[in-house]
Amino acid sequence: MRAAISGALLLAGCSHGILLENHPLADRIWDVQASAFVTSGELYGRAASARYVILGEMHDNPEHHRLQRAVLEALATRDGPRALAMEQFDSEQQKAIDAAVASGADAEALADAGGFDRKGWNWPLYRPLVAFAREHNWPIVAANLSRTEARAIVADPSKSGLPPADAALRQALETELVESHCGKRPDATRLAGMVEAQRARDARLANSLAAYPTSVLVTGNGHARRDRGAPLYLPGADLVSIGIVEVDADETMPQDYETQRFDYVWFTPRHARKDPCAQ
């Protein structure tokens, strides 16, 4: 989810430290369809055979970005170059990114050219992913709506160009957005616009993946969900969605995490952070 929405909550007041390293699910991978744990090698093999791979994350967890890099490295070894689409770049910056790549820019220069929000997105966590793409000559795809586009859709939902959402999807997105705003519910008109902007963002992410023969998307877990994220806008596509999910002390079984929203769930320890809603 965009840093300006729930990502901002996740990043606010972060502190260093790892929690629940000894949790029974930590560092294990759950294959949802098989209802079984698998090895990282098995996951890499399945991902390499898919046209599209979506890598979820909690934006502020360093371990999630380390695992994303591991998946990219495995894909590079097994099936060659792909495009790397990133939620962290707005699609209006694509021409600037392409020009930076053509000029031989390194990761730092490309981030500057692409208008990367270094503070909002915590650039040191994403730099290894951008550096990987540059080192391996993978195209970098700016996959997100701009804030200007999102605000325009919030003000006028018809600008999304999407067909109406069904009631279940609309309700699920409303709940997610209210929770990301610490339970404060906007007025009905504004909330409807926010839901439509969220749908438009997922559709843009999906289109960014589909623009290349094979590609990988780096995005928040909410956008990686099959039930209401980017996969919803790629019906029938050869796609693997990998949620990288923090464990909870009271939830020790894979089924406790609604794992059906992904194809695979890679469980990790928690990143220590302050509760932004307590402020």
VOKE-616923 format. One record per atom (N, C-alpha, C, CB): x, y, z; residue in three letters. Coordinates in steps of 0.2 Angstrom, whole numbers, plus 5000, padded with zeros to 4 digits. Glycine has a CB too. Layout:
<pts>
XYZALA ...
</pts>
This chain:
<pts>
500449945000MET 500050005000MET 500450065000MET 499550005006MET 500250114997ARG 500650174996ARG 500850205002ARG 500250224992ARG 501450235002ALA 501750265009ALA 501350315011ALA 502450295007ALA 500950355007ALA 500550405009ALA 499950385013ALA 500350455003ALA 499750315012ILE 499250285016ILE 499450245022ILE 498750245011ILE 499350185021SER 499650145027SER 500350135028SER 499250075026SER 500750145022GLY 501450135022GLY 501750185027GLY 501750145016GLY 501450245027ALA 501650295032ALA 501550275039ALA 501250365030ALA 501050245040LEU 500950215047LEU 501450165049LEU 500250185048LEU 501650125044LEU 502150075046LEU 502850105047LEU 502150025040LEU 502950155043LEU 503650185044LEU 503750235050LEU 503850215038LEU 503150255052ALA 503150315057ALA 503450285064ALA 502450345059ALA 503950315067GLY 504250295073GLY 504550225073GLY 503650295078GLY 504850205068CYS 505150135068CYS 505750135073CYS 505450125061CYS 505850085076SER 506450075080SER 506750005078SER 506250065088SER 507450005079HIS 507749945077HIS 507649885081HIS 508549955077HIS 507749825078GLY 507649765082GLY 507249715079GLY 507349785089GLY 507349655081ILE 506949595078ILE 506549565084ILE 507349545074ILE 505949545082LEU 505549515088LEU 505249445085LEU 504949555089LEU 505149395090LEU 504949335088LEU 505349295083LEU 504249335085LEU 506049295084GLU 506449255080GLU 506349185081GLU 507149275081GLU 506149165087ASN 506049085088ASN 505349065087ASN 506249075095ASN 504949105084HIS 504249085083HIS 504249025078HIS 503849145079HIS 503748975079PRO 503848915076PRO 503748925068PRO 503248865078PRO 503448975066LEU 503348985059LEU 503949035056LEU 502649015057LEU 504349065060ALA 504849105057ALA 505249075052ALA 505149145063ALA 505349105046ASP 505849085041ASP 505549025037ASP 506549065044ASP 504949005038ARG 504648945035ARG 504148975029ARG 504248905039ARG 504148935024ILE 503748945018ILE 503148905017ILE 504148945011ILE 502548935017TRP 501948895016TRP 501648895009TRP 501348915021TRP 501548835006ASP 501248824999ASP 500548825000ASP 501548764995ASP 500148874999VAL 499448875000VAL 499048814997VAL 499148944998VAL 499148804990GLN 498848754986GLN 498948684989GLN 498948764979GLN 499548674991ALA 499748604993ALA 499648595000ALA 500448594992ALA 499548655004SER 499448655011SER 500048615015SER 498748615013SER 500648635013ALA 501248605015ALA 501748655015ALA 501448545011ALA 502248645020PHE 502848685020PHE 503348665014PHE 503248685027PHE 503648715011VAL 504148695006VAL 504748735007VAL 503848714999VAL 505348715003THR 505948745004THR 505948804999THR 506548695002THR 506448845001SER 506548904997SER 506748884989SER 507148954999SER 507048834988GLY 507248804982GLY 506648784978GLY 507648744982GLY 506148754981GLU 505548734978GLU 505148804976GLU 505048694983GLU 505148854981LEU 504748914979LEU 505148944973LEU 504848964985LEU 505748954973TYR 506148984967TYR 505948944961TYR 506848984969TYR 505948884961GLY 505748844955GLY 505048864952GLY 505848774956GLY 504548864957ARG 503948884955ARG 503848954952ARG 503448874960ARG 504249004955ALA 504249074953ALA 504549074946ALA 504549114958ALA 505049044945ALA 505449044939ALA 505049024933ALA 506049004939ALA 504548974934SER 504148954929SER 503548994927SER 503848884931SER 503449044932ALA 502849094931ALA 503049154927ALA 502549114938ALA 502549174923ARG 502649234919ARG 502749304923ARG 502049244914ARG 502249304928TYR 502249364933TYR 502449334940TYR 501649404933TYR 502849374944VAL 502949354951VAL 502849424955VAL 503649334952VAL 502449414960ILE 502249474964ILE 502549454971ILE 501549484965ILE 503049504973LEU 503349494980LEU 503049544985LEU 504149504979LEU 502649524990GLY 502449564995GLY 502949585000GLY 501849534998GLY 502749635004GLU 503149655010GLU 502849695015GLU 503749695007GLU 503149695021MET 502949755025MET 503549805024MET 502949735033MET 503349865022HIS 503849915019HIS 504449925024HIS 503449975018HIS 504349925030ASP 504949945035ASP 505349885037ASP 504649985040ASP 505149825035ASN 505549765038ASN 506149745034ASN 505049705039ASN 506749755036PRO 507349745032PRO 507349665030PRO 507949755036PRO 507149625034GLU 507149555032GLU 506749535025GLU 506849505037GLU 506149575025HIS 505749565019HIS 506149585013HIS 505049605020HIS 506449635013HIS 506849665007HIS 507449615006HIS 507149735008HIS 507749585011ARG 508249535010ARG 508049475006ARG 508649515017ARG 507449455008LEU 507149395005LEU 506949414998LEU 506549375009LEU 506649474996GLN 506549494990GLN 507149494985GLN 506249564990GLN 507649514988ARG 508349514984ARG 508549444983ARG 508849544988ARG 508449394987ALA 508549324986ALA 508149294981ALA 508449284993ALA 507549314980VAL 507049284975VAL 507349314968VAL 506349304976VAL 507449374968LEU 507749404962LEU 508349374959LEU 507849484963LEU 508849354964GLU 509449324962GLU 509349254960GLU 509949324968GLU 508849214963ALA 508649154961ALA 508349154954ALA 508149114966ALA 507949204952LEU 507649204946LEU 508149224940LEU 507049264946LEU 508549264942ALA 509149284937ALA 509549224935ALA 509549334940ALA 509649174940THR 510049114939THR 509649064935THR 510249084945THR 508949064936ARG 508549004933ARG 508249024927ARG 508048984938ARG 508049084926ASP 507649104919ASP 507849164916ASP 506949104921ASP 508349194918GLY 508649254914GLY 508249314916GLY 508549244907GLY 508449374912PRO 508149434914PRO 507449444914PRO 508449484909PRO 507149484918ARG 506449504919ARG 506449584920ARG 506049464925ARG 505849604919ALA 505749674921ALA 505549674929ALA 505149714917ALA 505849734932LEU 505749734939LEU 505249794940LEU 506349744943LEU 504649784942ALA 504149834943ALA 504149854950ALA 503449814940ALA 504049914952MET 504149934959MET 503549984961MET 504849964961MET 503249974966GLU 502650014968GLU 503050084970GLU 502349984974GLU 503650084972GLN 503950144975GLN 504150194970GLN 504550124979GLN 504050184964PHE 504150234958PHE 503450244955PHE 504650214953PHE 503250314954ASP 502650334951ASP 502750324943ASP 502450404953ASP 502250304940SER 502250284933SER 502450344929SER 501650254930SER 502250404931GLU 502450464927GLU 503150474927GLU 502050524930GLU 503550444931GLN 504350454931GLN 504650404926GLN 504550444938GLN 504250364922GLN 504550314918GLN 505050334913GLN 504050274915GLN 504850394910LYS 505350424905LYS 506050444908LYS 505050474901LYS 505950474914ALA 506550494917ALA 506950434919ALA 506350534924ALA 506650374922ILE 507050314924ILE 507350284917ILE 506550264927ILE 507050284912ASP 507250254906ASP 507850294903ASP 506750254900ASP 507850364904ALA 508450404902ALA 509050394906ALA 508250474902ALA 508850384913ALA 509450374918ALA 509750304916ALA 509150374925ALA 509350254915VAL 509650184913VAL 510050194907VAL 509050134912VAL 509850224902ALA 510150234895ALA 510850274896ALA 509750274890ALA 510850314901SER 511450354903SER 511950314907SER 511350414906SER 511750254909GLY 512150214913GLY 512150234921GLY 512850214911GLY 511650264923ALA 511550284930ALA 511550224935ALA 510950324931ALA 511950234940ASP 511950184946ASP 511250184950ASP 512550184950ASP 511250144955ALA 510550144959ALA 510450214962ALA 510650094964ALA 510950244965GLU 510850314968GLU 510550364963GLU 511450334971GLU 510950364957ALA 510750414952ALA 510050404949ALA 511250424946ALA 509850334948LEU 509250314946LEU 508650334951LEU 509150244944LEU 508850324957ALA 508350344962ALA 508150424962ALA 508550334969ALA 508650464961ASP 508650534960ASP 508150554954ASP 509250574960ASP 508350524948ALA 508050534942ALA 507250514942ALA 508350494936ALA 507150454946GLY 506450434946GLY 506050464952GLY 506450364947GLY 506350514955GLY 505950544961GLY 505750504967GLY 505350574958GLY 506250454968PHE 506150414974PHE 506050454980PHE 506650354974PHE 505550434984ASP 505450474990ASP 505850434996ASP 504650474993ASP 506450464996ARG 506950425000ARG 506750415008ARG 507650455000ARG 506450465010LYS 506250465017LYS 505650425018LYS 506150535020LYS 505150435014GLY 504450405015GLY 504550335014GLY 503950435010GLY 504950305009TRP 505050235007TRP 505650205010TRP 505050225000TRP 506050245014ASN 506650215017ASN 507150185012ASN 506450165023ASN 507450235008TRP 507850215003TRP 508350155004TRP 508150275000TRP 508750155010PRO 509250105011PRO 508950035010PRO 509550115018PRO 508250025012LEU 507949955011LEU 507849935004LEU 507349955015LEU 507749985000TYR 507549974993TYR 508149974988TYR 507050014990TYR 508750004990ARG 509350014986ARG 509549944983ARG 509850054990ARG 509649894988PRO 509849834985PRO 509449804979PRO 509949784990PRO 508849814979LEU 508349794974LEU 508549834967LEU 507649794976LEU 508549894968VAL 508649934962VAL 509349924959VAL 508650014964VAL 509849914964ALA 510549894962ALA 510549834958ALA 511049894968ALA 510149784961PHE 510149714957PHE 509949724950PHE 509649674961PHE 509449764949ALA 509149774942ALA 509649804938ALA 508449814943ALA 510049854940ARG 510549894936ARG 511049844935ARG 510749954940ARG 511349804940GLU 511849754939GLU 511749704934GLU 512049724945GLU 511049684933HIS 510849624929HIS 510449654923HIS 510449584933HIS 510449714922ASN 510149744916ASN 509449734915ASN 510549724909ASN 509049724921TRP 508349714921TRP 508049784920TRP 508149684927TRP 507549794916PRO 507149854915PRO 506849874922PRO 506649854910PRO 506849934924ILE 506549954930ILE 505849994928ILE 506950004934ILE 505349964931VAL 504649994929VAL 504350034935VAL 504149934927VAL 504150094933ALA 503850134938ALA 503150114938ALA 503950214937ALA 502850084943ALA 502250044943ALA 501650084946ALA 502349984946ALA 501750134950ASN 501250164954ASN 500850224951ASN 501550184961ASN 500250234954LEU 499950294952LEU 500350354956LEU 499250294955LEU 500350414953SER 500650474956SER 500150494961SER 500750524951SER 500350534966ARG 499950564971ARG 499350604968ARG 500250604976ARG 499650644962THR 499150684959THR 498550644956THR 499550724953THR 498750594953GLU 498250544950GLU 497750524955GLU 498550494946GLU 498050494961ALA 497650464966ALA 497150524969ALA 498050444972ALA 497450584970ARG 496950634973ARG 496450654968ARG 497350694974ARG 496550654962ALA 496050664957ALA 495450614957ALA 496350674950ALA 495650554958ILE 495150494958ILE 494850494965ILE 495550424958ILE 495150514970VAL 494750524977VAL 494250574976VAL 495250544982VAL 494450634972ALA 493950684971ALA 493350664966ALA 494250754969ALA 493550624961ASP 493050604956ASP 493150534955ASP 493150654950ASP 492850484958PRO 493050414957PRO 492950394950PRO 492550374961PRO 492550424946SER 492450404939SER 493050404935SER 491850444936SER 493550444937LYS 494150454934LYS 494650394934LYS 494550514936LYS 494450344938SER 494850284938SER 494750244932SER 494550234944SER 494150254928GLY 494050214922GLY 493850144923GLY 494550214918GLY 493750124929LEU 493650054931LEU 492850034932LEU 493950034938LEU 492649974930PRO 491949964931PRO 491849964939PRO 491749894928PRO 491149964941PRO 491049974948PRO 491249904952PRO 490249974949PRO 491449914958ALA 491749864962ALA 491049824965ALA 492149884968ALA 491149764966ASP 490549724969ASP 490549744976ASP 490649644968ASP 490049724979ALA 489949744986ALA 490449714991ALA 489249724989ALA 490649654990ALA 491149624994ALA 491849654994ALA 491149544993ALA 492049674988LEU 492649704987LEU 492649774990LEU 492849704979LEU 492149814988ARG 492149874991ARG 492149874999ARG 491449914989ARG 491749835002GLN 491749825009GLN 492449815012GLN 491249775012GLN 492849765009ALA 493449745011ALA 493949795010ALA 493749685007ALA 493949835005LEU 494449895004LEU 494249945009LEU 494349914997LEU 493649965010GLU 493450015015GLU 493749995022GLU 492650015016GLU 493649935024THR 493849905030THR 494649915031THR 493649835032THR 494949895026GLU 495749905025GLU 495949975026GLU 495949875019GLU 495650025023LEU 495750095023LEU 495650125029LEU 495450125017LEU 495050105032VAL 494950135039VAL 495450105044VAL 494250115041VAL 495650045044GLU 496150015049GLU 496750055048GLU 496149945048GLU 496950065041SER 497650105040SER 497650175042SER 497750095033SER 497050205044HIS 496950265047HIS 496750265054HIS 496450305043HIS 497050215057CYS 496950205065CYS 496150205067CYS 497250265068CYS 495750175062GLY 495050175064GLY 494650235063GLY 495050155071GLY 494950285060LYS 494550345059LYS 494250345052LYS 495050415060LYS 493650345052ARG 493250335046ARG 493050405043ARG 492550295047ARG 493350415036PRO 493150475033PRO 492450475031PRO 493550475026PRO 492150535029ASP 491450535027ASP 491350495021ASP 491250605025ASP 490750475020ALA 490650415015ALA 490850435008ALA 489850405014ALA 490850505006THR 491050524999THR 491750514998THR 490850594998THR 492150535003ARG 492850535003ARG 493150465003ARG 493150575008ARG 492750425007LEU 492950355008LEU 492850315001LEU 492650315013LEU 492350324998ALA 492150294991ALA 492750314986ALA 491450324989ALA 492950374987GLY 493450404982GLY 494150364984GLY 493550474982GLY 494250354990MET 494850324992MET 494850244990MET 494950325000MET 494350214991VAL 494250144988VAL 494450144981VAL 493550114990VAL 494150194977GLU 494250194970GLU 494950204968GLU 493750244966GLU 495250244972ALA 495950264971ALA 496450194972ALA 496250324975ALA 496250164977GLN 496550104979GLN 496450044973GLN 496350074986GLN 495850044971ARG 495749994965ARG 496150014959ARG 495049994963ARG 496150084958ALA 496550104952ALA 497350094953ALA 496450184951ALA 497550104959ARG 498250084960ARG 498450014959ARG 498450104968ARG 497949964961ASP 498049894960ASP 498049884952ASP 497549854963ASP 497549914949ALA 497549904941ALA 498149934938ALA 496949944939ALA 498449984940ARG 499050014937ARG 499649964939ARG 499250084940ARG 499749934945LEU 500249894946LEU 500149834942LEU 500149874954LEU 499549804941ALA 499449744936ALA 499649764929ALA 498749724937ALA 499449824927ASN 499649844920ASN 500449844919ASN 499349904918ASN 500749864924SER 501449874924SER 501749804923SER 501749914930SER 501549754927LEU 501749684926LEU 501649664919LEU 501449644931LEU 501049674916ALA 500849644910ALA 501149674904ALA 500149654909ALA 501549734905ALA 501849764899ALA 502449734897ALA 502049834901ALA 502749684900TYR 503349644899TYR 503149574898TYR 503849654904TYR 503549534894PRO 503449464894PRO 503549424900PRO 503949434889PRO 504049444904THR 504049414911THR 504249474916THR 504549354911THR 504049474922SER 504149524926SER 504049504933SER 503649584924SER 504349554938VAL 504249544945VAL 503949614948VAL 504949524948VAL 503549604952LEU 503249664956LEU 503449664963LEU 502449674955LEU 503749724965VAL 503849734972VAL 503349774975VAL 504649754973VAL 502949754980THR 502449794982THR 502249774990THR 501849794978THR 501849814993GLY 501549794999GLY 501149734999GLY 501149855002GLY 501049695004ASN 500649635004ASN 499949645002ASN 500749605011ASN 499649705004GLY 498949715002GLY 498849714995GLY 498749785005GLY 499349744991HIS 499349744984HIS 499449674981HIS 499749794981HIS 499849634984ALA 499949564982ALA 499449514983ALA 500649534986ALA 498949534987ARG 498349484988ARG 497949464982ARG 497949514993ARG 497849404981ARG 497449384975ARG 496749404976ARG 497449304975ARG 496449414982ASP 495749424982ASP 495549494981ASP 495549404989ASP 496049544982ARG 495849614981ARG 496449654979ARG 495549644987ARG 496949624977GLY 497549664975GLY 497649664968GLY 498149644979GLY 498349674966ALA 498449674958ALA 498249614955ALA 499249694958ALA 498349554958PRO 498149494954PRO 497449494951PRO 498249434958PRO 497049534955LEU 496249534953LEU 496249564946LEU 495849574958LEU 496749604944TYR 496649634937TYR 497049604932TYR 496949714938TYR 497249544934LEU 497649494929LEU 497249434929LEU 498449494931LEU 496649424928PRO 496249364928PRO 496549314923PRO 495549374927PRO 496649254926GLY 496949194922GLY 497649194920GLY 496549194916GLY 497949244923ALA 498749254921ALA 499149204924ALA 498949324923ALA 499649184921ASP 500149144924ASP 500549174929ASP 500649104919ASP 500349174936LEU 500549224941LEU 500749184947LEU 500049284942LEU 501249204951VAL 501349184958VAL 501349244962VAL 502049134958VAL 500949234967SER 500949294972SER 501249264979SER 500249314974SER 501749304981ILE 502149284987ILE 502049334993ILE 502949264986ILE 501649314998GLY 501649365003GLY 502149355008GLY 500949355007GLY 502549405010ILE 503049395015ILE 502749435021ILE 503749435013ILE 502649385026VAL 502149405032VAL 502549395038VAL 501549365031VAL 502449445043GLU 502749445049GLU 502249395054GLU 502749515053GLU 502649355058VAL 502249315063VAL 501949355068VAL 502749255065VAL 501449325072ASP 501149355077ASP 501249305083ASP 500449365076ASP 501349325089ALA 501549285095ALA 500949235096ALA 501649325101ALA 500349255095ASP 499749215097ASP 499549165091ASP 499149255099ASP 499849175085GLU 499649135079GLU 500149095077GLU 499449185074GLU 500149025078THR 500648985077THR 500548935071THR 500848945083THR 499948935068MET 499848895062MET 499748935056MET 499148845064MET 499948905050PRO 499848945044PRO 499148975043PRO 500048905038PRO 498648925045GLN 497948945043GLN 497749005048GLN 497548885045GLN 498049025053ASP 497949085057ASP 497949145053ASP 498349085063ASP 498349145047TYR 498549205044TYR 498149215038TYR 499249205042TYR 497549185037GLU 497249195030GLU 497649185024GLU 496849265030GLU 498049135024THR 498549125019THR 498249115012THR 498949065021THR 497549105012GLN 497249095005GLN 497349155001GLN 496549075006GLN 497549205003ARG 497549274999ARG 498149274995ARG 497549335004ARG 498649224996PHE 499249224992PHE 499349144989PHE 499849244996PHE 499849134985ASP 500049074983ASP 500549044988ASP 500349074976ASP 500949084990TYR 501449064995TYR 501549115001TYR 502149054992TYR 501649095007VAL 501749145012VAL 502449125015VAL 501149135017VAL 502849175015TRP 503549165018TRP 503549205025TRP 504149195013TRP 503549165030PHE 503449195037PHE 504149225039PHE 503149145042PHE 504149275043THR 504749305045THR 504649335052THR 504949365041THR 505149345056PRO 505049375063PRO 504749445061PRO 505749385066PRO 504549485067ARG 504349545066ARG 504849595067ARG 503849555072ARG 504749655064HIS 505149715065HIS 504949755070HIS 505249755058HIS 505349775075ALA 505149815081ALA 504949885078ALA 505649815086ALA 504349905080ARG 504149975078ARG 503649995084ARG 503749975071ARG 503650065084LYS 503150095089LYS 502450095085LYS 503350165090LYS 501950095089ASP 501250095087ASP 501050165085ASP 500750065092ASP 501050185078PRO 500850255076PRO 500250275078PRO 500950255069PRO 499750235079CYS 499050255082CYS 499050275089CYS 498550195080CYS 499550255093ALA 499650275100ALA 499850345100ALA 500050225103ALA 500050375095GLN 500250445095GLN 499650495094GLN 500850465090GLN 
</pts>
